[in-house]
Amino acid sequence: GQTTLKDEGLDSKTIEEASGTSSGGSSDTSSGDSSDDNSSASSSFTVSSVSPADGATGVSRSGATITITFGDDVSLKNTDGSSSISWTTSVTSEGSCSGSYGSKLVHISRDNFTNCQPDNGSVSGKIITLTLNGTLSSSGSYKVKVLKTSLDGSASTQSTSGLQLSSDYSFSFTADN
């Protein structure tokens, strides 16, 4: 015996056509141009989750920890090429976001970023962890902003592969008494 193969009903495509990267002819995809979908996944760096969750209520004013998780390993790059993996703030009261906190890449504020809360932080893999230095100054709404570039221009939030954060990222929570 010989085996006979039938190709009835099978479409033949080149590798480029099958992957959606063909430059000529028409592409039969129902979900749009897949080459755009693939390139955006590999060319953007974004925040994937936060804790407390955006809009969370009842967050403790003392001992609050904030975590920001990215889609890739994160690096807080300084303009001299060095990276920050942790920071300690000896200040225990609010300060001007654009003044004393101008070089920081993550701001915590209760007044729409006029003044910022002091924090200590660390970077490990995909996660930035902030531990508040003291208690939040009052109960109420707080906003957290991860900056693409620090206000003084001295640092940027990047992936370890060098992609800069796509845009500033903000979220909020409400602290209890």
Contacts in CASP RR format, 6 or more apart in sequence:
PFRMAT RR
TARGET T0000
AUTHOR 0000-0000-0000
METHOD contacts of the structure
MODEL  1
GQTTLKDEGLDSKTIEEASGTSSGGSSDTSSGDSSDDNSSASSSFTVSSV
SPADGATGVSRSGATITITFGDDVSLKNTDGSSSISWTTSVTSEGSCSGS
YGSKLVHISRDNFTNCQPDNGSVSGKIITLTLNGTLSSSGSYKVKVLKTS
LDGSASTQSTSGLQLSSDYSFSFTADN
14 22 0 8 1.000
16 22 0 8 1.000
16 23 0 8 1.000
17 27 0 8 1.000
19 34 0 8 1.000
19 35 0 8 1.000
20 27 0 8 1.000
20 29 0 8 1.000
20 33 0 8 1.000
20 34 0 8 1.000
20 35 0 8 1.000
21 35 0 8 1.000
27 33 0 8 1.000
31 37 0 8 1.000
43 163 0 8 1.000
44 163 0 8 1.000
44 166 0 8 1.000
45 70 0 8 1.000
45 71 0 8 1.000
45 72 0 8 1.000
45 157 0 8 1.000
45 158 0 8 1.000
45 159 0 8 1.000
45 162 0 8 1.000
45 163 0 8 1.000
45 164 0 8 1.000
45 165 0 8 1.000
45 166 0 8 1.000
46 70 0 8 1.000
46 71 0 8 1.000
46 165 0 8 1.000
46 166 0 8 1.000
46 169 0 8 1.000
47 68 0 8 1.000
47 69 0 8 1.000
47 70 0 8 1.000
47 71 0 8 1.000
47 146 0 8 1.000
47 165 0 8 1.000
47 169 0 8 1.000
48 69 0 8 1.000
48 70 0 8 1.000
48 71 0 8 1.000
48 126 0 8 1.000
49 69 0 8 1.000
50 66 0 8 1.000
50 67 0 8 1.000
50 68 0 8 1.000
50 69 0 8 1.000
50 144 0 8 1.000
50 171 0 8 1.000
51 65 0 8 1.000
51 66 0 8 1.000
51 67 0 8 1.000
52 59 0 8 1.000
52 64 0 8 1.000
52 66 0 8 1.000
52 173 0 8 1.000
53 171 0 8 1.000
53 173 0 8 1.000
54 171 0 8 1.000
54 172 0 8 1.000
54 173 0 8 1.000
55 171 0 8 1.000
55 172 0 8 1.000
55 173 0 8 1.000
55 174 0 8 1.000
56 173 0 8 1.000
56 174 0 8 1.000
57 173 0 8 1.000
57 174 0 8 1.000
57 176 0 8 1.000
58 173 0 8 1.000
58 174 0 8 1.000
58 175 0 8 1.000
58 176 0 8 1.000
59 142 0 8 1.000
59 173 0 8 1.000
59 174 0 8 1.000
59 175 0 8 1.000
59 176 0 8 1.000
60 175 0 8 1.000
60 176 0 8 1.000
61 135 0 8 1.000
61 136 0 8 1.000
61 138 0 8 1.000
61 139 0 8 1.000
61 175 0 8 1.000
61 176 0 8 1.000
61 177 0 8 1.000
62 134 0 8 1.000
62 135 0 8 1.000
62 136 0 8 1.000
63 131 0 8 1.000
63 132 0 8 1.000
63 134 0 8 1.000
63 135 0 8 1.000
64 131 0 8 1.000
64 132 0 8 1.000
64 135 0 8 1.000
64 136 0 8 1.000
64 175 0 8 1.000
65 129 0 8 1.000
65 130 0 8 1.000
65 131 0 8 1.000
65 132 0 8 1.000
66 108 0 8 1.000
66 119 0 8 1.000
66 129 0 8 1.000
66 130 0 8 1.000
66 132 0 8 1.000
66 144 0 8 1.000
67 127 0 8 1.000
67 128 0 8 1.000
67 129 0 8 1.000
67 130 0 8 1.000
68 106 0 8 1.000
68 127 0 8 1.000
68 128 0 8 1.000
68 130 0 8 1.000
68 144 0 8 1.000
68 146 0 8 1.000
68 169 0 8 1.000
69 126 0 8 1.000
69 127 0 8 1.000
70 126 0 8 1.000
70 127 0 8 1.000
70 128 0 8 1.000
70 159 0 8 1.000
71 126 0 8 1.000
71 159 0 8 1.000
72 126 0 8 1.000
72 159 0 8 1.000
72 160 0 8 1.000
72 161 0 8 1.000
72 163 0 8 1.000
73 125 0 8 1.000
73 126 0 8 1.000
73 159 0 8 1.000
73 160 0 8 1.000
73 161 0 8 1.000
74 123 0 8 1.000
74 125 0 8 1.000
74 126 0 8 1.000
74 127 0 8 1.000
74 128 0 8 1.000
74 157 0 8 1.000
74 158 0 8 1.000
74 159 0 8 1.000
74 160 0 8 1.000
75 83 0 8 1.000
75 123 0 8 1.000
75 158 0 8 1.000
75 159 0 8 1.000
75 160 0 8 1.000
75 162 0 8 1.000
76 83 0 8 1.000
76 84 0 8 1.000
76 85 0 8 1.000
76 105 0 8 1.000
76 123 0 8 1.000
76 128 0 8 1.000
76 155 0 8 1.000
76 156 0 8 1.000
76 157 0 8 1.000
76 158 0 8 1.000
77 83 0 8 1.000
77 155 0 8 1.000
77 156 0 8 1.000
77 157 0 8 1.000
77 158 0 8 1.000
77 162 0 8 1.000
78 84 0 8 1.000
78 154 0 8 1.000
78 155 0 8 1.000
79 153 0 8 1.000
79 154 0 8 1.000
79 155 0 8 1.000
83 123 0 8 1.000
84 123 0 8 1.000
84 155 0 8 1.000
85 122 0 8 1.000
85 123 0 8 1.000
85 124 0 8 1.000
86 120 0 8 1.000
86 121 0 8 1.000
86 122 0 8 1.000
86 123 0 8 1.000
87 104 0 8 1.000
87 120 0 8 1.000
87 121 0 8 1.000
87 122 0 8 1.000
88 120 0 8 1.000
88 121 0 8 1.000
89 118 0 8 1.000
89 119 0 8 1.000
89 120 0 8 1.000
89 133 0 8 1.000
90 133 0 8 1.000
91 100 0 8 1.000
91 118 0 8 1.000
91 133 0 8 1.000
92 118 0 8 1.000
92 133 0 8 1.000
92 134 0 8 1.000
93 118 0 8 1.000
93 137 0 8 1.000
94 115 0 8 1.000
94 116 0 8 1.000
94 117 0 8 1.000
94 118 0 8 1.000
94 137 0 8 1.000
95 101 0 8 1.000
95 115 0 8 1.000
95 116 0 8 1.000
95 118 0 8 1.000
96 114 0 8 1.000
96 115 0 8 1.000
96 116 0 8 1.000
97 107 0 8 1.000
97 109 0 8 1.000
97 113 0 8 1.000
97 114 0 8 1.000
97 115 0 8 1.000
97 116 0 8 1.000
97 151 0 8 1.000
98 151 0 8 1.000
99 151 0 8 1.000
99 152 0 8 1.000
101 107 0 8 1.000
101 116 0 8 1.000
101 151 0 8 1.000
102 150 0 8 1.000
102 151 0 8 1.000
102 152 0 8 1.000
103 150 0 8 1.000
103 151 0 8 1.000
103 152 0 8 1.000
103 153 0 8 1.000
103 154 0 8 1.000
103 155 0 8 1.000
104 116 0 8 1.000
104 147 0 8 1.000
104 150 0 8 1.000
105 146 0 8 1.000
105 147 0 8 1.000
105 150 0 8 1.000
105 155 0 8 1.000
105 156 0 8 1.000
105 157 0 8 1.000
106 119 0 8 1.000
106 128 0 8 1.000
106 130 0 8 1.000
106 144 0 8 1.000
106 145 0 8 1.000
106 146 0 8 1.000
106 147 0 8 1.000
107 113 0 8 1.000
107 116 0 8 1.000
107 144 0 8 1.000
107 145 0 8 1.000
107 147 0 8 1.000
108 116 0 8 1.000
108 117 0 8 1.000
108 119 0 8 1.000
108 130 0 8 1.000
108 132 0 8 1.000
108 142 0 8 1.000
108 143 0 8 1.000
108 144 0 8 1.000
109 115 0 8 1.000
109 116 0 8 1.000
109 117 0 8 1.000
109 142 0 8 1.000
109 143 0 8 1.000
109 144 0 8 1.000
109 145 0 8 1.000
110 117 0 8 1.000
110 136 0 8 1.000
110 137 0 8 1.000
110 138 0 8 1.000
110 140 0 8 1.000
110 141 0 8 1.000
110 142 0 8 1.000
110 143 0 8 1.000
112 143 0 8 1.000
113 143 0 8 1.000
113 145 0 8 1.000
117 132 0 8 1.000
117 133 0 8 1.000
117 136 0 8 1.000
117 137 0 8 1.000
117 142 0 8 1.000
118 132 0 8 1.000
118 133 0 8 1.000
118 134 0 8 1.000
119 130 0 8 1.000
119 131 0 8 1.000
119 132 0 8 1.000
119 133 0 8 1.000
120 130 0 8 1.000
120 131 0 8 1.000
120 133 0 8 1.000
121 128 0 8 1.000
121 129 0 8 1.000
121 130 0 8 1.000
121 131 0 8 1.000
122 128 0 8 1.000
122 129 0 8 1.000
125 160 0 8 1.000
128 146 0 8 1.000
136 142 0 8 1.000
136 175 0 8 1.000
138 175 0 8 1.000
139 174 0 8 1.000
139 175 0 8 1.000
139 176 0 8 1.000
139 177 0 8 1.000
140 174 0 8 1.000
140 175 0 8 1.000
141 172 0 8 1.000
141 173 0 8 1.000
141 174 0 8 1.000
141 175 0 8 1.000
142 172 0 8 1.000
142 173 0 8 1.000
142 174 0 8 1.000
142 175 0 8 1.000
143 170 0 8 1.000
143 171 0 8 1.000
143 172 0 8 1.000
144 170 0 8 1.000
144 171 0 8 1.000
144 172 0 8 1.000
144 173 0 8 1.000
145 168 0 8 1.000
145 169 0 8 1.000
145 170 0 8 1.000
146 157 0 8 1.000
146 165 0 8 1.000
146 168 0 8 1.000
146 169 0 8 1.000
146 170 0 8 1.000
147 157 0 8 1.000
147 165 0 8 1.000
147 168 0 8 1.000
148 156 0 8 1.000
148 157 0 8 1.000
148 164 0 8 1.000
148 165 0 8 1.000
148 166 0 8 1.000
148 167 0 8 1.000
148 168 0 8 1.000
149 155 0 8 1.000
149 156 0 8 1.000
149 157 0 8 1.000
149 164 0 8 1.000
150 156 0 8 1.000
156 164 0 8 1.000
156 165 0 8 1.000
157 164 0 8 1.000
157 165 0 8 1.000
158 164 0 8 1.000
158 165 0 8 1.000
END
